[in-house]
Structures are given as C-alpha cells and as structure tokens.
Amino acid sequence: MKKILLLSDTHSFIDAQIIKFVNQADEVWHAGDIGDLSVTDQLRAIKPLRAVYGNIDDANARLTFPLDEKFTLENVSVWMTHIGGYPNKYSIRVKDEIQKNPPKIFISGHSHILKVQFDHKLNLLHLNPGAAGKHGFHKIRTMLRFELNDGDIKNLEVIELAQRL
C-alpha cells in the first residue's frame, strides 16, 4: 500500500501546511506549474517525488521533469500531465492515446479547479487536485490524498488548505 499526496499549481509557493501533509505521505505527486524548483527540492528532500512540468515552468523545470509521467504503482496505471482536459473534453494532445490505452488514473492540473470525476467511457478516474499555491483565481488552496493498494484506489480525500490571500 502507498499513501499518495497529489498537488498542483504551486506557482513557487510552499508552506508548513503543505509540508505537514507531505510528511504523512509515502509519495508526493506534483501535476505541474511548479514555479521555482525550490518547491520540488523541498518536497523531494522529505519524500519520493513524481512531477511534470506545466505551462508556466521555465527551461530548468522542463529539463528536470517530463511533460507526461506514465507509470504503474501498486498495480494501478497512472498518467500525469499538466494540461490534459477532462472526461469527454480531453486535450487534443492526449485524446487519441488515452482512448487507445486508458490508464486507471488520469491526472491533470492547470485549471486550479479541484475535480474528481469517473470517466465511464474509458473506465478511468480523472483527478485534478486544484491549486496548492497562492497565484490564480481560486479562493481555497486544495490538494488530494489517497491510497493505492494492489490495483485499488482507496480513501480519497480532499484537503482544503488556507484561503488564498
């Protein structure tokens, strides 16, 4: 079993609230728009990290992290990217591939809108953790955490952090 903390859109921001939840996870996944790489350096110093770069990330982030991260953990296939769309509205870049070979979990960030949605056509779970940073239009900073256990996704929780000031 692995406890996962999923966040996105930190835009160079990290604080003690985020770190508290990082400490409770087995792995941290960042779905892009990292901003300053000091954010991922801090995360990686505490727990194993998987991350992708987002549209605001600079050349250093793009050299450090991929556009897409595809992997299997605890018999659950995962595809994480920053701009991926939603069920029935996947981005053109991923649409054909996701229809041909859907993962069990498809993760995207970018919108700053937390969304958990099951895609019945492709039999996959779409996750967008919202935004953990302070930059953007969102009012509440959010993340997701869940457990992966031998092919199952369990105990999915929404984490609401402080209001974005």
C-alpha positions, -999 to 999 in steps of 0.1 A, spaced: 0 0 0 12 35 -8 -2 68 6 -1 95 -21 -3 133 -18 -13 149 -51 -8 186 -56 -5 211 -85 -1 247 -94 21 257 -65 35 286 -86 67 288 -64 48 286 -31 52 261 -4 44 264 33 41 245 66 5 234 58 17 216 26 47 201 44 25 187 71 7 166 46 39 157 27 52 141 59 21 119 61 25 105 26 47 78 11 50 96 -22 42 131 -35 30 138 -70 30 173 -85 9 179 -116 28 209 -129 31 247 -127 58 242 -101 73 276 -104 106 278 -86 123 244 -83 130 251 -47 94 238 -42 102 204 -57 136 204 -39 118 207 -6 93 180 -14 120 157 -27 141 162 5 112 148 25 95 121 3 99 104 -31 85 128 -58 70 123 -92 63 155 -111 56 170 -145 62 205 -158 34 229 -165 29 258 -189 44 284 -165 75 264 -158 109 275 -171 136 256 -190 151 243 -158 119 226 -148 114 213 -183 149 197 -182 142 183 -147 107 169 -152 88 154 -182 57 167 -199 40 134 -192 47 109 -164 33 74 -170 39 47 -145 24 18 -126 24 17 -88 6 -9 -67 -8 -24 -99 -25 9 -108 -16 26 -141 -12 63 -139 -8 91 -165 0 125 -151 3 157 -172 -4 193 -166 -28 202 -194 -49 171 -201 -86 182 -201 -114 163 -185 -136 133 -194 -154 139 -227 -132 170 -231 -96 157 -232 -70 179 -248 -61 172 -284 -26 162 -275 -37 133 -252 -71 124 -267 -61 96 -291 -37 79 -268 -59 80 -238 -87 64 -258 -64 37 -272 -47 29 -239 -65 44 -209 -47 44 -175 -66 36 -143 -59 72 -131 -55 102 -153 -42 133 -135 -40 169 -148 -37 203 -131 -38 237 -148 -74 247 -142 -69 255 -104 -103 237 -101 -104 206 -79 -122 179 -97 -126 142 -92 -146 126 -120 -150 90 -132 -149 85 -169 -174 57 -176 -165 55 -213 -128 49 -206 -132 33 -172 -107 56 -155 -106 80 -126 -97 116 -135 -81 137 -107 -73 174 -107 -61 185 -72 -68 222 -78 -41 246 -68 -19 244 -37 -3 278 -44 -14 314 -39 -13 325 -76 -46 324 -95 -83 329 -92 -91 301 -68 -102 310 -33 -93 279 -14 -59 261 -18 -65 224 -23 -48 190 -27 -58 154 -28 -46 123 -10 -54 87 -15 -41 52 -11 -31 27 -38 -33 -9 -28 -29 -38 -52 -50 -24 -80 -74 -4 -59 -77 33 -52 -89 39 -16 -96 66 9 -96 95 -15 -97 128 5 -99 164 -5 -75 186 15 -85 222 19 -57 245 30 -59 281 40 -78 306 18 -57 322 -8 -50 358 4 
